[in-house]
Amino acid sequence: MTSHLAWAQPSDSTSKAAQLLVEFFEKCKTDQSHWKKLSEGAMQRIKEKYTWKKYSKRLLNLTAVYGFWKHVTNLDRRESRRYLEMFYALKYRPLAQSVPPAVE
């Protein structure tokens, strides 16, 4: 019977993580400067890492990659269509014909 409840038993890593969280919140409760220091560090990281300038640069890079990909795939459109037609003729059509009609 206990084997069915094995998932409910906390593992050592789960217990350690829970204990670390409890210790963290207790420290923040007793030492307001600890929380303030962490908050300021987090805000500084956000300001350094997530700016509109960096976001727009990343967006422009992704747009350039997408534009290049679209250009390359347009060149191969005829070959892709031939491949899909061949796939349909060789695989899909016989498979579709083998399906029995619905009975009402």
N, CA, C and O atoms as a GROMACS GRO file, in nm:
protein
  416
    1MET      N    1   0.082  -0.120   0.000
    1MET     CA    2   0.000   0.000   0.000
    1MET      C    3   0.086   0.126   0.000
    1MET      O    4   0.052   0.225  -0.064
    2THR      N    5   0.197   0.123   0.071
    2THR     CA    6   0.281   0.242   0.075
    2THR      C    7   0.347   0.269  -0.058
    2THR      O    8   0.384   0.384  -0.086
    3SER      N    9   0.364   0.167  -0.143
    3SER     CA   10   0.427   0.191  -0.273
    3SER      C   11   0.339   0.279  -0.362
    3SER      O   12   0.390   0.350  -0.449
    4HIS      N   13   0.208   0.274  -0.340
    4HIS     CA   14   0.118   0.359  -0.419
    4HIS      C   15   0.132   0.506  -0.380
    4HIS      O   16   0.098   0.595  -0.457
    5LEU      N   17   0.181   0.531  -0.259
    5LEU     CA   18   0.195   0.668  -0.212
    5LEU      C   19   0.339   0.718  -0.220
    5LEU      O   20   0.373   0.821  -0.162
    6ALA      N   21   0.422   0.646  -0.292
    6ALA     CA   22   0.563   0.685  -0.301
    6ALA      C   23   0.579   0.823  -0.361
    6ALA      O   24   0.671   0.896  -0.322
    7TRP      N   25   0.493   0.863  -0.453
    7TRP     CA   26   0.503   0.994  -0.516
    7TRP      C   27   0.478   1.106  -0.415
    7TRP      O   28   0.525   1.218  -0.436
    8ALA      N   29   0.406   1.077  -0.307
    8ALA     CA   30   0.371   1.180  -0.209
    8ALA      C   31   0.483   1.203  -0.108
    8ALA      O   32   0.481   1.303  -0.036
    9GLN      N   33   0.580   1.113  -0.102
    9GLN     CA   34   0.690   1.127  -0.007
    9GLN      C   35   0.794   1.224  -0.064
    9GLN      O   36   0.841   1.205  -0.176
   10PRO      N   37   0.830   1.327   0.013
   10PRO     CA   38   0.930   1.421  -0.039
   10PRO      C   39   1.066   1.355  -0.048
   10PRO      O   40   1.105   1.276   0.038
   11SER      N   41   1.137   1.389  -0.154
   11SER     CA   42   1.273   1.338  -0.169
   11SER      C   43   1.368   1.426  -0.089
   11SER      O   44   1.329   1.530  -0.038
   12ASP      N   45   1.493   1.383  -0.078
   12ASP     CA   46   1.592   1.463  -0.005
   12ASP      C   47   1.610   1.600  -0.070
   12ASP      O   48   1.621   1.700   0.000
   13SER      N   49   1.614   1.603  -0.203
   13SER     CA   50   1.634   1.732  -0.270
   13SER      C   51   1.515   1.824  -0.251
   13SER      O   52   1.531   1.945  -0.239
   14THR      N   53   1.394   1.766  -0.247
   14THR     CA   54   1.274   1.848  -0.223
   14THR      C   55   1.277   1.905  -0.083
   14THR      O   56   1.245   2.022  -0.062
   15SER      N   57   1.314   1.822   0.013
   15SER     CA   58   1.322   1.868   0.152
   15SER      C   59   1.427   1.977   0.168
   15SER      O   60   1.406   2.074   0.240
   16LYS      N   61   1.541   1.960   0.102
   16LYS     CA   62   1.647   2.060   0.110
   16LYS      C   63   1.602   2.191   0.048
   16LYS      O   64   1.628   2.298   0.103
   17ALA      N   65   1.536   2.182  -0.066
   17ALA     CA   66   1.487   2.304  -0.132
   17ALA      C   67   1.385   2.375  -0.045
   17ALA      O   68   1.389   2.497  -0.031
   18ALA      N   69   1.294   2.299   0.014
   18ALA     CA   70   1.194   2.359   0.102
   18ALA      C   71   1.261   2.425   0.222
   18ALA      O   72   1.223   2.536   0.261
   19GLN      N   73   1.360   2.359   0.280
   19GLN     CA   74   1.432   2.414   0.394
   19GLN      C   75   1.505   2.543   0.356
   19GLN      O   76   1.504   2.639   0.433
   20LEU      N   77   1.567   2.545   0.239
   20LEU     CA   78   1.636   2.666   0.194
   20LEU      C   79   1.538   2.782   0.175
   20LEU      O   80   1.569   2.896   0.210
   21LEU      N   81   1.420   2.753   0.121
   21LEU     CA   82   1.319   2.858   0.105
   21LEU      C   83   1.273   2.912   0.239
   21LEU      O   84   1.259   3.033   0.256
   22VAL      N   85   1.250   2.823   0.334
   22VAL     CA   86   1.208   2.865   0.467
   22VAL      C   87   1.316   2.954   0.530
   22VAL      O   88   1.285   3.059   0.585
   23GLU      N   89   1.442   2.911   0.520
   23GLU     CA   90   1.551   2.990   0.577
   23GLU      C   91   1.562   3.127   0.509
   23GLU      O   92   1.586   3.228   0.575
   24PHE      N   93   1.543   3.129   0.377
   24PHE     CA   94   1.551   3.256   0.303
   24PHE      C   95   1.443   3.353   0.352
   24PHE      O   96   1.472   3.468   0.382
   25PHE      N   97   1.318   3.306   0.360
   25PHE     CA   98   1.210   3.395   0.400
   25PHE      C   99   1.222   3.436   0.547
   25PHE      O  100   1.185   3.548   0.582
   26GLU      N  101   1.272   3.348   0.631
   26GLU     CA  102   1.295   3.386   0.771
   26GLU      C  103   1.402   3.494   0.780
   26GLU      O  104   1.388   3.588   0.858
   27LYS      N  105   1.508   3.480   0.701
   27LYS     CA  106   1.615   3.580   0.701
   27LYS      C  107   1.562   3.714   0.650
   27LYS      O  108   1.595   3.819   0.706
   28CYS      N  109   1.482   3.710   0.545
   28CYS     CA  110   1.425   3.834   0.491
   28CYS      C  111   1.331   3.901   0.592
   28CYS      O  112   1.323   4.023   0.600
   29LYS      N  113   1.261   3.818   0.670
   29LYS     CA  114   1.168   3.872   0.769
   29LYS      C  115   1.244   3.940   0.883
   29LYS      O  116   1.201   4.044   0.933
   30THR      N  117   1.355   3.882   0.923
   30THR     CA  118   1.430   3.939   1.034
   30THR      C  119   1.529   4.046   0.990
   30THR      O  120   1.561   4.136   1.068
   31ASP      N  121   1.578   4.038   0.867
   31ASP     CA  122   1.679   4.132   0.818
   31ASP      C  123   1.628   4.198   0.689
   31ASP      O  124   1.645   4.144   0.580
   32GLN      N  125   1.567   4.314   0.705
   32GLN     CA  126   1.509   4.384   0.590
   32GLN      C  127   1.615   4.423   0.487
   32GLN      O  128   1.585   4.432   0.368
   33SER      N  129   1.739   4.445   0.530
   33SER     CA  130   1.844   4.485   0.436
   33SER      C  131   1.878   4.371   0.341
   33SER      O  132   1.920   4.396   0.228
   34HIS      N  133   1.862   4.246   0.385
   34HIS     CA  134   1.889   4.131   0.297
   34HIS      C  135   1.793   4.133   0.177
   34HIS      O  136   1.836   4.117   0.063
   35TRP      N  137   1.665   4.153   0.204
   35TRP     CA  138   1.565   4.159   0.097
   35TRP      C  139   1.591   4.279   0.006
   35TRP      O  140   1.582   4.268  -0.116
   36LYS      N  141   1.624   4.393   0.067
   36LYS     CA  142   1.648   4.514  -0.011
   36LYS      C  143   1.769   4.494  -0.104
   36LYS      O  144   1.766   4.534  -0.220
   37LYS      N  145   1.875   4.431  -0.051
   37LYS     CA  146   1.995   4.406  -0.131
   37LYS      C  147   1.963   4.316  -0.251
   37LYS      O  148   2.007   4.343  -0.363
   38LEU      N  149   1.887   4.210  -0.228
   38LEU     CA  150   1.848   4.120  -0.337
   38LEU      C  151   1.759   4.190  -0.439
   38LEU      O  152   1.776   4.172  -0.559
   39SER      N  153   1.666   4.269  -0.391
   39SER     CA  154   1.574   4.341  -0.481
   39SER      C  155   1.649   4.440  -0.569
   39SER      O  156   1.624   4.450  -0.689
   40GLU      N  157   1.742   4.512  -0.508
   40GLU     CA  158   1.820   4.610  -0.586
   40GLU      C  159   1.907   4.539  -0.689
   40GLU      O  160   1.922   4.588  -0.801
   41GLY      N  161   1.965   4.427  -0.652
   41GLY     CA  162   2.045   4.350  -0.747
   41GLY      C  163   1.962   4.299  -0.862
   41GLY      O  164   2.006   4.301  -0.977
   42ALA      N  165   1.841   4.253  -0.832
   42ALA     CA  166   1.751   4.204  -0.937
   42ALA      C  167   1.710   4.316  -1.032
   42ALA      O  168   1.708   4.298  -1.154
   43MET      N  169   1.678   4.432  -0.975
   43MET     CA  170   1.639   4.545  -1.059
   43MET      C  171   1.756   4.592  -1.146
   43MET      O  172   1.737   4.630  -1.261
   44GLN      N  173   1.876   4.590  -1.091
   44GLN     CA  174   1.994   4.629  -1.168
   44GLN      C  175   2.014   4.534  -1.286
   44GLN      O  176   2.043   4.578  -1.397
   45ARG      N  177   1.999   4.406  -1.260
   45ARG     CA  178   2.016   4.308  -1.368
   45ARG      C  179   1.910   4.329  -1.477
   45ARG      O  180   1.941   4.321  -1.595
   46ILE      N  181   1.788   4.355  -1.438
   46ILE     CA  182   1.682   4.379  -1.536
   46ILE      C  183   1.715   4.501  -1.621
   46ILE      O  184   1.699   4.499  -1.743
   47LYS      N  185   1.762   4.607  -1.557
   47LYS     CA  186   1.797   4.729  -1.630
   47LYS      C  187   1.914   4.707  -1.726
   47LYS      O  188   1.918   4.767  -1.833
   48GLU      N  189   2.008   4.620  -1.688
   48GLU     CA  190   2.123   4.593  -1.773
   48GLU      C  191   2.091   4.496  -1.886
   48GLU      O  192   2.140   4.512  -1.998
   49LYS      N  193   2.009   4.399  -1.858
   49LYS     CA  194   1.988   4.290  -1.953
   49LYS      C  195   1.865   4.310  -2.042
   49LYS      O  196   1.866   4.268  -2.158
   50TYR      N  197   1.763   4.370  -1.991
   50TYR     CA  198   1.636   4.379  -2.064
   50TYR      C  199   1.601   4.524  -2.091
   50TYR      O  200   1.519   4.584  -2.021
   51THR      N  201   1.664   4.580  -2.194
   51THR     CA  202   1.635   4.717  -2.234
   51THR      C  203   1.566   4.715  -2.370
   51THR      O  204   1.573   4.617  -2.444
   52TRP      N  205   1.499   4.825  -2.403
   52TRP     CA  206   1.434   4.834  -2.534
   52TRP      C  207   1.537   4.828  -2.645
   52TRP      O  208   1.510   4.772  -2.751
   53LYS      N  209   1.654   4.885  -2.622
   53LYS     CA  210   1.759   4.884  -2.723
   53LYS      C  211   1.802   4.740  -2.754
   53LYS      O  212   1.814   4.701  -2.870
   54LYS      N  213   1.825   4.662  -2.650
   54LYS     CA  214   1.866   4.523  -2.670
   54LYS      C  215   1.752   4.442  -2.731
   54LYS      O  216   1.775   4.357  -2.818
   55TYR      N  217   1.629   4.467  -2.685
   55TYR     CA  218   1.514   4.396  -2.739
   55TYR      C  219   1.496   4.426  -2.888
   55TYR      O  220   1.474   4.334  -2.968
   56SER      N  221   1.506   4.553  -2.925
   56SER     CA  222   1.488   4.589  -3.067
   56SER      C  223   1.599   4.532  -3.153
   56SER      O  224   1.575   4.492  -3.267
   57LYS      N  225   1.722   4.529  -3.100
   57LYS     CA  226   1.834   4.471  -3.176
   57LYS      C  227   1.809   4.322  -3.200
   57LYS      O  228   1.830   4.272  -3.311
   58ARG      N  229   1.764   4.252  -3.097
   58ARG     CA  230   1.733   4.109  -3.110
   58ARG      C  231   1.619   4.088  -3.210
   58ARG      O  232   1.624   3.995  -3.291
   59LEU      N  233   1.519   4.171  -3.203
   59LEU     CA  234   1.405   4.160  -3.295
   59LEU      C  235   1.449   4.183  -3.439
   59LEU      O  236   1.404   4.112  -3.529
   60LEU      N  237   1.536   4.280  -3.462
   60LEU     CA  238   1.586   4.305  -3.597
   60LEU      C  239   1.670   4.189  -3.647
   60LEU      O  240   1.662   4.154  -3.765
   61ASN      N  241   1.749   4.128  -3.560
   61ASN     CA  242   1.828   4.010  -3.599
   61ASN      C  243   1.736   3.895  -3.639
   61ASN      O  244   1.759   3.828  -3.740
   62LEU      N  245   1.632   3.872  -3.559
   62LEU     CA  246   1.538   3.765  -3.592
   62LEU      C  247   1.464   3.793  -3.722
   62LEU      O  248   1.438   3.702  -3.800
   63THR      N  249   1.431   3.919  -3.745
   63THR     CA  250   1.364   3.957  -3.869
   63THR      C  251   1.455   3.931  -3.988
   63THR      O  252   1.409   3.884  -4.092
   64ALA      N  253   1.583   3.962  -3.974
   64ALA     CA  254   1.678   3.938  -4.083
   64ALA      C  255   1.691   3.789  -4.112
   64ALA      O  256   1.695   3.748  -4.227
   65VAL      N  257   1.697   3.709  -4.006
   65VAL     CA  258   1.706   3.564  -4.025
   65VAL      C  259   1.580   3.513  -4.094
   65VAL      O  260   1.588   3.432  -4.186
   66TYR      N  261   1.464   3.560  -4.050
   66TYR     CA  262   1.338   3.517  -4.112
   66TYR      C  263   1.333   3.559  -4.258
   66TYR      O  264   1.290   3.482  -4.343
   67GLY      N  265   1.376   3.681  -4.287
   67GLY     CA  266   1.376   3.729  -4.426
   67GLY      C  267   1.468   3.645  -4.513
   67GLY      O  268   1.432   3.613  -4.627
   68PHE      N  269   1.585   3.611  -4.462
   68PHE     CA  270   1.676   3.526  -4.537
   68PHE      C  271   1.615   3.389  -4.561
   68PHE      O  272   1.622   3.335  -4.672
   69TRP      N  273   1.555   3.331  -4.455
   69TRP     CA  274   1.492   3.199  -4.466
   69TRP      C  275   1.379   3.202  -4.570
   69TRP      O  276   1.366   3.112  -4.653
   70LYS      N  277   1.299   3.307  -4.565
   70LYS     CA  278   1.189   3.319  -4.660
   70LYS      C  279   1.243   3.330  -4.803
   70LYS      O  280   1.187   3.270  -4.894
   71HIS      N  281   1.348   3.406  -4.822
   71HIS     CA  282   1.409   3.420  -4.954
   71HIS      C  283   1.460   3.286  -5.006
   71HIS      O  284   1.438   3.249  -5.121
   72VAL      N  285   1.529   3.213  -4.920
   72VAL     CA  286   1.585   3.083  -4.960
   72VAL      C  287   1.475   2.984  -4.992
   72VAL      O  288   1.485   2.910  -5.090
   73THR      N  289   1.370   2.981  -4.912
   73THR     CA  290   1.263   2.884  -4.938
   73THR      C  291   1.184   2.919  -5.063
   73THR      O  292   1.130   2.830  -5.128
   74ASN      N  293   1.176   3.044  -5.097
   74ASN     CA  294   1.106   3.080  -5.220
   74ASN      C  295   1.181   3.028  -5.342
   74ASN      O  296   1.120   2.994  -5.444
   75LEU      N  297   1.314   3.020  -5.332
   75LEU     CA  298   1.391   2.968  -5.443
   75LEU      C  299   1.363   2.819  -5.466
   75LEU      O  300   1.369   2.771  -5.579
   76ASP      N  301   1.332   2.748  -5.359
   76ASP     CA  302   1.312   2.603  -5.368
   76ASP      C  303   1.164   2.564  -5.372
   76ASP      O  304   1.131   2.448  -5.350
   77ARG      N  305   1.078   2.657  -5.398
   77ARG     CA  306   0.934   2.629  -5.392
   77ARG      C  307   0.893   2.521  -5.493
   77ARG      O  308   0.813   2.433  -5.459
   78ARG      N  309   0.946   2.525  -5.615
   78ARG     CA  310   0.911   2.427  -5.716
   78ARG      C  311   0.954   2.286  -5.673
   78ARG      O  312   0.879   2.190  -5.688
   79GLU      N  313   1.076   2.276  -5.619
   79GLU     CA  314   1.125   2.147  -5.573
   79GLU      C  315   1.042   2.095  -5.456
   79GLU      O  316   1.015   1.975  -5.447
   80SER      N  317   1.004   2.183  -5.367
   80SER     CA  318   0.922   2.143  -5.252
   80SER      C  319   0.785   2.092  -5.299
   80SER      O  320   0.734   1.992  -5.249
   81ARG      N  321   0.727   2.162  -5.396
   81ARG     CA  322   0.597   2.120  -5.447
   81ARG      C  323   0.607   1.982  -5.514
   81ARG      O  324   0.519   1.898  -5.495
   82ARG      N  325   0.714   1.958  -5.590
   82ARG     CA  326   0.733   1.826  -5.651
   82ARG      C  327   0.746   1.718  -5.546
   82ARG      O  328   0.689   1.610  -5.560
   83TYR      N  329   0.820   1.747  -5.441
   83TYR     CA  330   0.837   1.648  -5.334
   83TYR      C  331   0.702   1.618  -5.268
   83TYR      O  332   0.670   1.502  -5.244
   84LEU      N  333   0.623   1.720  -5.240
   84LEU     CA  334   0.493   1.698  -5.177
   84LEU      C  335   0.398   1.620  -5.269
   84LEU      O  336   0.324   1.534  -5.222
   85GLU      N  337   0.401   1.650  -5.398
   85GLU     CA  338   0.318   1.575  -5.492
   85GLU      C  339   0.361   1.429  -5.498
   85GLU      O  340   0.276   1.340  -5.504
   86MET      N  341   0.491   1.404  -5.496
   86MET     CA  342   0.541   1.268  -5.497
   86MET      C  343   0.500   1.196  -5.368
   86MET      O  344   0.457   1.080  -5.372
   87PHE      N  345   0.513   1.264  -5.255
   87PHE     CA  346   0.473   1.205  -5.127
   87PHE      C  347   0.324   1.171  -5.129
   87PHE      O  348   0.284   1.064  -5.083
   88TYR      N  349   0.243   1.262  -5.180
   88TYR     CA  350   0.099   1.237  -5.188
   88TYR      C  351   0.070   1.115  -5.275
   88TYR      O  352  -0.009   1.028  -5.238
   89ALA      N  353   0.134   1.110  -5.392
   89ALA     CA  354   0.106   1.001  -5.485
   89ALA      C  355   0.153   0.866  -5.431
   89ALA      O  356   0.085   0.766  -5.448
   90LEU      N  357   0.268   0.864  -5.366
   90LEU     CA  358   0.325   0.737  -5.321
   90LEU      C  359   0.272   0.690  -5.186
   90LEU      O  360   0.258   0.570  -5.165
   91LYS      N  361   0.244   0.781  -5.097
   91LYS     CA  362   0.209   0.741  -4.960
   91LYS      C  363   0.065   0.773  -4.922
   91LYS      O  364  -0.009   0.685  -4.878
   92TYR      N  365   0.026   0.897  -4.939
   92TYR     CA  366  -0.102   0.940  -4.885
   92TYR      C  367  -0.221   0.885  -4.963
   92TYR      O  368  -0.317   0.836  -4.903
   93ARG      N  369  -0.216   0.892  -5.095
   93ARG     CA  370  -0.329   0.847  -5.176
   93ARG      C  371  -0.362   0.700  -5.150
   93ARG      O  372  -0.479   0.668  -5.125
   94PRO      N  373  -0.263   0.606  -5.156
   94PRO     CA  374  -0.296   0.466  -5.127
   94PRO      C  375  -0.349   0.447  -4.984
   94PRO      O  376  -0.437   0.365  -4.960
   95LEU      N  377  -0.295   0.523  -4.891
   95LEU     CA  378  -0.342   0.511  -4.753
   95LEU      C  379  -0.487   0.559  -4.742
   95LEU      O  380  -0.568   0.496  -4.675
   96ALA      N  381  -0.518   0.670  -4.808
   96ALA     CA  382  -0.655   0.722  -4.804
   96ALA      C  383  -0.752   0.626  -4.872
   96ALA      O  384  -0.866   0.610  -4.827
   97GLN      N  385  -0.709   0.563  -4.980
   97GLN     CA  386  -0.797   0.469  -5.051
   97GLN      C  387  -0.819   0.342  -4.971
   97GLN      O  388  -0.920   0.275  -4.991
   98SER      N  389  -0.730   0.308  -4.882
   98SER     CA  390  -0.745   0.186  -4.803
   98SER      C  391  -0.841   0.201  -4.687
   98SER      O  392  -0.881   0.102  -4.626
   99VAL      N  393  -0.878   0.324  -4.654
   99VAL     CA  394  -0.970   0.348  -4.543
   99VAL      C  395  -1.112   0.312  -4.590
   99VAL      O  396  -1.158   0.365  -4.692
  100PRO      N  397  -1.183   0.225  -4.517
  100PRO     CA  398  -1.318   0.188  -4.559
  100PRO      C  399  -1.413   0.306  -4.542
  100PRO      O  400  -1.393   0.389  -4.454
  101PRO      N  401  -1.515   0.313  -4.626
  101PRO     CA  402  -1.612   0.424  -4.613
  101PRO      C  403  -1.690   0.412  -4.482
  101PRO      O  404  -1.707   0.303  -4.427
  102ALA      N  405  -1.736   0.524  -4.435
  102ALA     CA  406  -1.814   0.526  -4.311
  102ALA      C  407  -1.949   0.458  -4.333
  102ALA      O  408  -2.011   0.472  -4.438
  103VAL      N  409  -1.991   0.385  -4.234
  103VAL     CA  410  -2.121   0.316  -4.239
  103VAL      C  411  -2.217   0.391  -4.151
  103VAL      O  412  -2.189   0.421  -4.034
  104GLU      N  413  -2.332   0.423  -4.209
  104GLU     CA  414  -2.433   0.497  -4.132
  104GLU      C  415  -2.539   0.407  -4.080
  104GLU      O  416  -2.632   0.452  -4.013
   0.00000   0.00000   0.00000
